[in-house]
């Protein structure tokens, strides 16, 4: 009854606050994602063993998290998540994780990251096509700024990669962008289920590598893989699943571009290695683009293509 008495202005403020909460959740997700490089370097295992172990632990975390925190929400669902969204989205993100790991082995890390982070463009196009969430002009400006910032950020590291690795990284960018669309499609159900399915698939795909390359068990490797599974992926995915309900797929991917910018920050804090001036400038452009897009998103009209029309106030 209370919600029926809200004025349009108050409803608008509540929607802005909801968007801000979603944006902050995805930002924190990107912060956690950005710690992967440091901890992966501490584990002397085959890359796909690391990826599989991390995904197995993440799936365990997400299943427990889902049961503890989402019982009430899940009991209110009107329809179950469609098998296409659940398994299609799960397979899509599992491929994202696996392709990116392989691409990093076959091409330079800079090439792999730059090509994968074409994801916001794919999220914009696929979200427009399948979700009817047409990006507004500020987001196109932000996408252009992010592209320029990325090129500047990696300007001293690009080149020298192998064609196969670059192609796989390019495909991982498409699947990464599509993942936001799948998650957004599941926003009225349980987006976290898509990610549970993805991590289970990635863990299963890694089983042969555990047999061929048995991991060396040390205290450092165990602590690192626990952090990667429970925090760097598990908690990050829980935050993303919350945030994607409140912001569009393209906005979520724009915010996620903070991840590669933070990587040299962790390196600086741990090793004292100062990033190049071009990296600092490129990273600053990316951060400004994300801030600009996030502020513009909060100020955008309430009615978007594909959203229900706002009803007049009922007092």
KEKE-3310 file (N, C-alpha, C; in steps of 0.2 Angstrom, whole numbers, plus 5000, padded with zeros to 4 digits):
npx = (5004:5010:5019:5011:5008:5018:5026:5030:5043:5049:5049:5058:5070:5072:5074:5086:5095:5095:5101:5113:5118:5118:5129:5139:5141:5145:5157:5164:5165:5173:5185:5189:5190:5202:5212:5217:5229:5240:5238:5237:5250:5257:5254:5261:5255:5248:5240:5226:5223:5223:5213:5202:5202:5199:5187:5179:5179:5173:5160:5156:5155:5146:5134:5132:5131:5119:5109:5109:5106:5096:5084:5071:5069:5070:5059:5049:5049:5040:5042:5052:5070:5074:5080:5088:5094:5100:5109:5115:5120:5128:5137:5143:5150:5159:5166:5172:5181:5189:5194:5201:5211:5219:5222:5230:5241:5245:5247:5252:5250:5245:5239:5229:5221:5217:5210:5200:5193:5186:5173:5163:5158:5152:5143:5135:5130:5124:5115:5107:5101:5095:5089:5083:5088:5093:5108:5112:5118:5128:5134:5139:5149:5157:5161:5169:5179:5184:5190:5200:5207:5211:5220:5230:5234:5240:5249:5263:5265:5259:5257:5267:5261:5253:5244:5233:5231:5227:5215:5208:5207:5200:5187:5184:5181:5169:5161:5162:5156:5143:5140:5136:5124:5116:5115:5108:5097:5092:5088:5076:5074:5086:5101:5113:5112:5116:5129:5134:5132:5141:5153:5153:5154:5166:5175:5173:5178:5191:5196:5203:5216:5220:5223:5233:5242:5246:5243:5255:5255:5256:5257:5256:5251:5238:5232:5231:5223:5212:5208:5207:5196:5185:5184:5190:5183:5171:5164:5165:5157:5145:5142:5142:5130:5121:5122:5119:5106:5101:5107:5111:5117:5127:5132:5136:5147:5155:5159:5166:5178:5187:5194:5207:5214:5217:5226:5240:5241:5240:5252:5261:5259:5263:5276:5282:5284:5283:5270:5270:5270:5261:5252:5247:5240:5231:5224:5218:5210:5201:5195:5189:5179:5171:5166:5159:5150:5143:5137:5129:5121:5113:5106:5098:5083:5069:5061:5065:5070:5061:5058:5044:5031:5030:5019:5006:5006:4998:4988)
npy = (4994:5006:5008:5012:5025:5033:5047:5052:5058:5053:5040:5040:5044:5033:5024:5029:5027:5013:5010:5016:5007:4995:4999:5001:4988:4980:4987:4984:4970:4971:4975:4964:4955:4960:4956:4944:4941:4943:4933:4921:4920:4915:4902:4887:4879:4870:4881:4878:4869:4878:4886:4877:4872:4884:4887:4876:4878:4891:4888:4880:4890:4899:4891:4888:4902:4906:4898:4903:4916:4919:4913:4918:4927:4918:4910:4918:4918:4918:4910:4897:4898:4898:4884:4887:4900:4896:4885:4889:4902:4898:4889:4899:4908:4899:4896:4909:4910:4899:4901:4913:4910:4901:4909:4918:4910:4909:4921:4938:4945:4958:4959:4949:4954:4967:4963:4955:4964:4971:4968:4977:4984:4973:4969:4980:4980:4967:4967:4978:4971:4959:4962:4974:4985:4999:5008:5024:5040:5045:5033:5028:5037:5035:5022:5024:5032:5023:5013:5021:5024:5011:5007:5016:5013:5000:5003:5001:4988:4980:4969:4957:4945:4929:4923:4914:4914:4928:4927:4919:4926:4937:4931:4927:4940:4942:4932:4936:4949:4944:4937:4946:4950:4938:4936:4948:4945:4936:4943:4944:4932:4922:4927:4922:4908:4905:4908:4899:4887:4889:4889:4876:4869:4874:4868:4855:4853:4855:4843:4833:4839:4840:4826:4824:4834:4834:4844:4853:4852:4865:4875:4889:4888:4882:4892:4902:4897:4895:4908:4913:4905:4907:4921:4930:4925:4919:4928:4939:4936:4934:4948:4953:4947:4953:4966:4966:4966:4978:4987:4991:4979:4984:4994:4987:4981:4992:4997:4986:4987:4993:4984:4979:4991:4992:4982:4985:4993:4985:4978:4988:4991:4979:4976:4988:4992:5005:5011:5014:5031:5032:5021:5026:5037:5032:5023:5033:5039:5029:5027:5039:5038:5028:5034:5045:5038:5031:5041:5047:5037:5036:5048:5046:5045:5038:5029:5017:5009:4994:4994:4993:5005:5020:5021:5033:5042:5036:5042)
npz = (5000:5004:4994:4983:4986:4984:4977:4959:4959:4971:4968:4957:4964:4972:4962:4957:4968:4968:4956:4959:4970:4963:4953:4962:4967:4956:4954:4965:4963:4951:4957:4965:4955:4949:4957:4953:4945:4954:4964:4956:4951:4962:4963:4958:4947:4933:4921:4918:4928:4939:4935:4935:4948:4955:4950:4955:4969:4969:4964:4975:4985:4980:4979:4993:4997:4990:4995:5009:5008:4999:5000:5003:4992:4981:4984:4979:4966:4950:4939:4934:4930:4913:4904:4893:4896:4908:4905:4893:4896:4907:4900:4891:4900:4906:4895:4893:4904:4902:4888:4890:4899:4891:4880:4886:4887:4874:4868:4870:4887:4887:4875:4876:4886:4881:4870:4876:4883:4874:4877:4883:4871:4864:4873:4873:4860:4859:4870:4866:4855:4860:4872:4871:4876:4873:4871:4877:4871:4879:4884:4872:4870:4881:4879:4868:4874:4883:4874:4868:4879:4883:4873:4874:4887:4886:4876:4876:4877:4868:4853:4845:4848:4846:4832:4834:4848:4849:4842:4850:4862:4857:4854:4867:4872:4866:4872:4885:4885:4881:4892:4902:4896:4896:4910:4913:4907:4916:4926:4933:4939:4945:4944:4949:4948:4935:4935:4944:4937:4927:4933:4938:4926:4921:4930:4928:4915:4918:4924:4916:4916:4929:4931:4921:4925:4940:4954:4964:4981:4993:5007:5003:4990:4993:5001:4992:4982:4988:4991:4978:4974:4983:4986:4976:4964:4969:4979:4971:4960:4966:4970:4957:4952:4960:4956:4942:4941:4943:4934:4917:4904:4896:4904:4915:4910:4906:4919:4923:4916:4924:4930:4923:4924:4938:4940:4938:4949:4961:4959:4960:4974:4980:4974:4972:4959:4947:4937:4919:4911:4901:4904:4916:4911:4901:4910:4918:4909:4906:4919:4921:4910:4915:4926:4921:4913:4923:4931:4921:4918:4930:4929:4918:4908:4916:4909:4898:4883:4881:4894:4906:4905:4916:4928:4933:4949:4963:4975)
capx = (5000:5014:5022:5006:5007:5024:5026:5035:5049:5052:5051:5064:5075:5073:5077:5093:5098:5095:5106:5120:5119:5121:5135:5145:5142:5149:5164:5168:5167:5179:5191:5191:5193:5208:5218:5218:5235:5245:5238:5239:5258:5259:5253:5265:5251:5246:5234:5219:5222:5221:5206:5197:5201:5196:5179:5176:5178:5168:5154:5154:5154:5140:5129:5130:5128:5113:5105:5109:5104:5091:5078:5065:5069:5069:5052:5044:5049:5034:5043:5059:5075:5074:5086:5093:5097:5104:5115:5118:5124:5134:5142:5146:5155:5164:5171:5175:5186:5194:5197:5206:5217:5222:5224:5236:5247:5247:5248:5254:5245:5242:5235:5223:5217:5214:5205:5194:5189:5181:5167:5157:5155:5148:5137:5130:5126:5120:5110:5102:5098:5091:5086:5080:5091:5097:5113:5111:5124:5133:5137:5144:5155:5161:5164:5175:5185:5187:5194:5206:5211:5214:5225:5235:5236:5244:5253:5270:5265:5255:5261:5271:5257:5252:5237:5228:5230:5223:5208:5204:5206:5194:5181:5183:5178:5162:5158:5162:5150:5137:5138:5132:5117:5113:5114:5103:5091:5090:5087:5069:5074:5091:5107:5118:5112:5120:5136:5135:5132:5147:5159:5153:5156:5173:5178:5172:5182:5198:5197:5209:5222:5222:5226:5239:5247:5244:5245:5259:5252:5260:5253:5255:5246:5232:5229:5230:5218:5206:5206:5204:5189:5180:5184:5191:5178:5165:5161:5164:5151:5139:5141:5140:5124:5116:5122:5116:5098:5100:5110:5111:5122:5133:5134:5140:5154:5159:5162:5171:5184:5191:5198:5214:5217:5219:5231:5246:5240:5242:5259:5264:5259:5267:5283:5285:5285:5279:5267:5273:5266:5256:5248:5243:5236:5226:5220:5214:5204:5196:5191:5184:5174:5167:5162:5155:5144:5139:5133:5124:5116:5109:5102:5095:5076:5067:5058:5070:5067:5061:5056:5037:5030:5029:5012:5005:5006:4991:4988)
capy = (5000:5012:5010:5015:5032:5036:5052:5050:5060:5049:5034:5042:5044:5026:5020:5031:5024:5006:5010:5017:5001:4990:5001:4999:4981:4978:4990:4980:4964:4972:4976:4958:4951:4962:4953:4937:4940:4942:4926:4916:4919:4912:4895:4884:4874:4871:4886:4875:4866:4883:4888:4872:4872:4890:4887:4872:4882:4896:4885:4878:4896:4902:4887:4890:4909:4906:4895:4907:4923:4920:4909:4922:4929:4912:4907:4923:4918:4916:4905:4895:4901:4894:4880:4890:4905:4893:4881:4893:4907:4894:4887:4905:4911:4894:4897:4915:4909:4894:4904:4918:4907:4898:4915:4921:4906:4909:4928:4942:4946:4964:4958:4945:4959:4972:4960:4953:4970:4974:4966:4982:4985:4967:4970:4986:4977:4961:4970:4981:4966:4954:4964:4980:4990:5004:5012:5031:5043:5045:5027:5027:5042:5031:5016:5027:5034:5016:5010:5025:5023:5004:5007:5020:5009:4995:5005:4999:4980:4977:4967:4951:4940:4924:4924:4909:4917:4934:4925:4916:4932:4941:4927:4928:4946:4942:4928:4940:4953:4940:4935:4951:4949:4932:4938:4953:4941:4932:4947:4943:4926:4921:4927:4918:4901:4905:4908:4892:4882:4891:4887:4869:4867:4875:4864:4848:4853:4855:4837:4829:4843:4838:4820:4825:4839:4834:4850:4852:4855:4868:4880:4895:4887:4881:4898:4906:4895:4897:4915:4914:4902:4910:4928:4933:4923:4917:4934:4944:4934:4936:4955:4955:4944:4958:4972:4966:4966:4985:4991:4987:4975:4988:4998:4983:4979:4998:4997:4980:4989:4995:4978:4979:4997:4990:4977:4988:4996:4980:4977:4994:4991:4973:4976:4995:4994:5011:5010:5019:5037:5030:5017:5030:5042:5028:5021:5039:5040:5023:5029:5045:5036:5024:5039:5048:5034:5029:5047:5048:5032:5038:5054:5045:5045:5032:5024:5015:5004:4987:4994:4995:5012:5022:5023:5039:5041:5034:5044)
capz = (5000:5004:4987:4979:4988:4982:4971:4954:4961:4976:4964:4953:4968:4974:4956:4956:4973:4967:4951:4963:4973:4958:4951:4967:4968:4951:4955:4970:4959:4947:4961:4967:4949:4947:4961:4951:4943:4959:4967:4951:4951:4968:4963:4953:4944:4926:4921:4918:4935:4943:4933:4937:4956:4957:4948:4959:4975:4968:4964:4982:4989:4977:4981:5000:4997:4987:5000:5015:5007:4994:5001:5002:4985:4977:4985:4976:4959:4947:4934:4934:4925:4907:4903:4888:4900:4913:4903:4888:4900:4910:4895:4888:4904:4906:4889:4894:4908:4899:4883:4892:4901:4885:4876:4889:4886:4867:4865:4876:4892:4885:4869:4878:4890:4877:4866:4880:4886:4869:4880:4883:4864:4862:4878:4870:4854:4861:4874:4861:4850:4863:4878:4869:4880:4868:4874:4876:4868:4884:4884:4866:4871:4886:4875:4864:4879:4886:4869:4868:4886:4883:4868:4878:4893:4884:4870:4876:4878:4863:4848:4847:4850:4841:4829:4837:4855:4848:4840:4856:4866:4854:4856:4875:4873:4864:4877:4891:4884:4881:4899:4905:4893:4899:4917:4914:4905:4921:4932:4937:4942:4950:4940:4952:4946:4929:4937:4947:4932:4923:4937:4938:4919:4920:4935:4925:4910:4920:4927:4913:4917:4936:4930:4918:4929:4947:4958:4970:4987:4998:5011:4999:4985:4996:5003:4986:4978:4992:4990:4971:4973:4988:4986:4969:4960:4972:4981:4965:4956:4970:4969:4950:4951:4963:4952:4935:4942:4943:4929:4910:4902:4894:4910:4919:4907:4906:4925:4924:4913:4930:4932:4921:4927:4945:4940:4940:4956:4965:4957:4963:4981:4982:4972:4971:4952:4945:4930:4914:4911:4896:4907:4920:4907:4899:4915:4920:4904:4908:4925:4919:4906:4919:4931:4917:4911:4928:4932:4916:4919:4935:4927:4912:4909:4919:4904:4893:4878:4884:4901:4907:4906:4923:4930:4937:4956:4966:4981)
cpx = (5004:5017:5017:5005:5013:5023:5031:5042:5053:5053:5057:5070:5077:5076:5085:5097:5099:5101:5113:5122:5122:5127:5141:5146:5146:5156:5168:5170:5173:5186:5193:5193:5200:5214:5220:5226:5240:5244:5239:5246:5260:5258:5256:5261:5250:5240:5227:5218:5220:5214:5200:5196:5198:5188:5176:5174:5173:5161:5151:5151:5147:5134:5127:5128:5121:5108:5104:5105:5098:5085:5072:5064:5067:5061:5047:5044:5043:5036:5051:5063:5075:5080:5091:5097:5102:5110:5118:5122:5129:5139:5146:5151:5160:5169:5175:5182:5191:5198:5203:5212:5222:5225:5230:5242:5250:5249:5251:5249:5241:5237:5228:5218:5213:5209:5199:5190:5187:5174:5161:5154:5150:5142:5132:5126:5121:5114:5104:5098:5093:5087:5082:5082:5096:5102:5111:5118:5129:5137:5142:5150:5160:5165:5170:5181:5188:5192:5200:5210:5215:5220:5231:5238:5241:5248:5260:5271:5262:5260:5265:5267:5256:5245:5232:5226:5226:5216:5204:5202:5200:5187:5179:5180:5171:5158:5157:5156:5143:5135:5134:5124:5113:5111:5108:5096:5088:5088:5081:5069:5080:5098:5112:5118:5116:5127:5138:5136:5139:5153:5159:5156:5164:5177:5178:5177:5189:5200:5203:5216:5224:5225:5233:5245:5245:5247:5250:5256:5257:5255:5251:5250:5239:5228:5227:5224:5211:5203:5203:5197:5184:5179:5184:5186:5171:5161:5160:5158:5145:5137:5139:5132:5119:5116:5119:5109:5096:5103:5110:5117:5128:5136:5139:5147:5158:5163:5167:5178:5189:5196:5206:5217:5220:5225:5238:5247:5242:5249:5263:5265:5263:5274:5286:5286:5280:5276:5270:5268:5260:5250:5244:5238:5230:5221:5215:5208:5199:5192:5186:5178:5169:5163:5157:5149:5140:5134:5128:5119:5111:5104:5098:5087:5074:5064:5063:5067:5067:5059:5048:5036:5028:5022:5011:5005:4999:4992:4982)
cpy = (5006:5013:5013:5023:5036:5041:5049:5052:5056:5042:5034:5041:5037:5022:5022:5028:5017:5006:5011:5011:4996:4992:4999:4992:4978:4981:4986:4973:4965:4972:4969:4954:4953:4959:4946:4936:4939:4935:4920:4915:4916:4904:4892:4878:4876:4876:4883:4871:4872:4886:4884:4872:4878:4890:4882:4875:4887:4893:4883:4884:4899:4898:4888:4897:4909:4903:4899:4913:4924:4916:4912:4924:4924:4910:4912:4922:4915:4910:4903:4898:4896:4890:4883:4896:4902:4890:4885:4898:4904:4892:4893:4908:4906:4895:4903:4914:4904:4898:4909:4915:4904:4904:4918:4917:4906:4916:4932:4944:4953:4963:4954:4950:4964:4969:4958:4959:4974:4972:4971:4984:4979:4967:4975:4983:4972:4963:4974:4976:4962:4956:4971:4986:4994:5008:5019:5034:5043:5039:5025:5031:5038:5025:5018:5029:5028:5013:5014:5024:5016:5004:5011:5016:5004:4996:5002:4991:4977:4974:4960:4945:4935:4925:4920:4912:4923:4932:4923:4922:4936:4937:4927:4935:4946:4938:4932:4945:4950:4938:4940:4951:4943:4933:4943:4950:4938:4936:4946:4936:4925:4921:4923:4911:4900:4904:4901:4887:4883:4888:4879:4866:4868:4870:4857:4848:4853:4848:4833:4833:4841:4831:4820:4829:4839:4840:4849:4856:4858:4873:4886:4894:4886:4887:4902:4904:4896:4904:4916:4911:4906:4917:4931:4931:4922:4924:4939:4942:4935:4944:4957:4953:4949:4964:4972:4966:4974:4990:4987:4983:4979:4992:4994:4981:4986:4998:4992:4982:4992:4990:4978:4985:4996:4986:4980:4991:4991:4978:4982:4993:4985:4974:4983:4997:4999:5010:5015:5025:5035:5026:5021:5035:5038:5025:5027:5040:5035:5025:5034:5043:5032:5029:5042:5044:5032:5035:5048:5043:5033:5044:5052:5044:5038:5027:5023:5010:4997:4987:4996:5003:5014:5024:5030:5038:5040:5036:5043)
cpz = (5000:4998:4982:4980:4986:4976:4966:4956:4966:4973:4960:4958:4971:4968:4956:4962:4972:4961:4955:4966:4968:4955:4956:4968:4962:4951:4960:4967:4955:4951:4963:4961:4948:4951:4958:4949:4948:4962:4962:4951:4957:4968:4957:4949:4937:4926:4922:4925:4940:4942:4936:4945:4958:4956:4953:4966:4975:4968:4971:4986:4986:4979:4988:5001:4995:4992:5006:5014:5003:4994:5000:4995:4980:4977:4981:4969:4956:4942:4935:4929:4919:4906:4898:4892:4905:4910:4897:4891:4904:4905:4892:4893:4906:4901:4890:4898:4905:4893:4885:4895:4896:4881:4879:4888:4878:4864:4871:4881:4890:4880:4871:4882:4886:4873:4870:4882:4880:4871:4880:4876:4862:4867:4875:4864:4855:4865:4870:4857:4854:4869:4877:4873:4876:4872:4872:4874:4873:4885:4878:4867:4876:4883:4871:4868:4881:4880:4868:4874:4886:4879:4871:4883:4891:4878:4870:4877:4872:4857:4850:4849:4844:4838:4833:4844:4854:4846:4846:4861:4864:4855:4863:4876:4871:4869:4883:4891:4884:4888:4902:4902:4896:4906:4918:4912:4911:4927:4936:4940:4947:4945:4942:4950:4939:4930:4941:4942:4928:4927:4937:4931:4918:4924:4931:4919:4912:4923:4923:4915:4925:4935:4927:4921:4936:4951:4963:4976:4992:5001:5007:4994:4987:4998:4997:4982:4982:4991:4983:4971:4977:4987:4979:4964:4963:4974:4976:4961:4960:4970:4962:4949:4954:4958:4946:4935:4941:4938:4922:4909:4900:4899:4914:4916:4907:4913:4926:4921:4918:4932:4930:4923:4934:4945:4942:4947:4961:4965:4961:4971:4984:4980:4971:4964:4950:4938:4925:4914:4906:4899:4912:4917:4904:4904:4918:4916:4905:4914:4924:4915:4910:4923:4927:4915:4917:4931:4927:4916:4924:4933:4920:4913:4912:4914:4899:4888:4881:4891:4901:4908:4914:4923:4934:4944:4958:4973:4985)
residu = (UNK:UNK:UNK:UNK:UNK:UNK:UNK:UNK:UNK:UNK:UNK:UNK:UNK:UNK:UNK:UNK:UNK:UNK:UNK:UNK:UNK:UNK:UNK:UNK:UNK:UNK:UNK:UNK:UNK:UNK:UNK:UNK:UNK:UNK:UNK:UNK:UNK:UNK:UNK:UNK:UNK:UNK:UNK:UNK:UNK:UNK:UNK:UNK:UNK:UNK:UNK:UNK:UNK:UNK:UNK:UNK:UNK:UNK:UNK:UNK:UNK:UNK:UNK:UNK:UNK:UNK:UNK:UNK:UNK:UNK:UNK:UNK:UNK:UNK:UNK:UNK:UNK:UNK:UNK:UNK:UNK:UNK:UNK:UNK:UNK:UNK:UNK:UNK:UNK:UNK:UNK:UNK:UNK:UNK:UNK:UNK:UNK:UNK:UNK:UNK:UNK:UNK:UNK:UNK:UNK:UNK:UNK:UNK:UNK:UNK:UNK:UNK:UNK:UNK:UNK:UNK:UNK:UNK:UNK:UNK:UNK:UNK:UNK:UNK:UNK:UNK:UNK:UNK:UNK:UNK:UNK:UNK:UNK:UNK:UNK:UNK:UNK:UNK:UNK:UNK:UNK:UNK:UNK:UNK:UNK:UNK:UNK:UNK:UNK:UNK:UNK:UNK:UNK:UNK:UNK:UNK:UNK:UNK:UNK:UNK:UNK:UNK:UNK:UNK:UNK:UNK:UNK:UNK:UNK:UNK:UNK:UNK:UNK:UNK:UNK:UNK:UNK:UNK:UNK:UNK:UNK:UNK:UNK:UNK:UNK:UNK:UNK:UNK:UNK:UNK:UNK:UNK:UNK:UNK:UNK:UNK:UNK:UNK:UNK:UNK:UNK:UNK:UNK:UNK:UNK:UNK:UNK:UNK:UNK:UNK:UNK:UNK:UNK:UNK:UNK:UNK:UNK:UNK:UNK:UNK:UNK:UNK:UNK:UNK:UNK:UNK:UNK:UNK:UNK:UNK:UNK:UNK:UNK:UNK:UNK:UNK:UNK:UNK:UNK:UNK:UNK:UNK:UNK:UNK:UNK:UNK:UNK:UNK:UNK:UNK:UNK:UNK:UNK:UNK:UNK:UNK:UNK:UNK:UNK:UNK:UNK:UNK:UNK:UNK:UNK:UNK:UNK:UNK:UNK:UNK:UNK:UNK:UNK:UNK:UNK:UNK:UNK:UNK:UNK:UNK:UNK:UNK:UNK:UNK:UNK:UNK:UNK:UNK:UNK:UNK:UNK:UNK:UNK:UNK:UNK:UNK:UNK:UNK:UNK:UNK:UNK:UNK:UNK:UNK:UNK:UNK:UNK:UNK:UNK:UNK:UNK:UNK:UNK:UNK:UNK)
# end
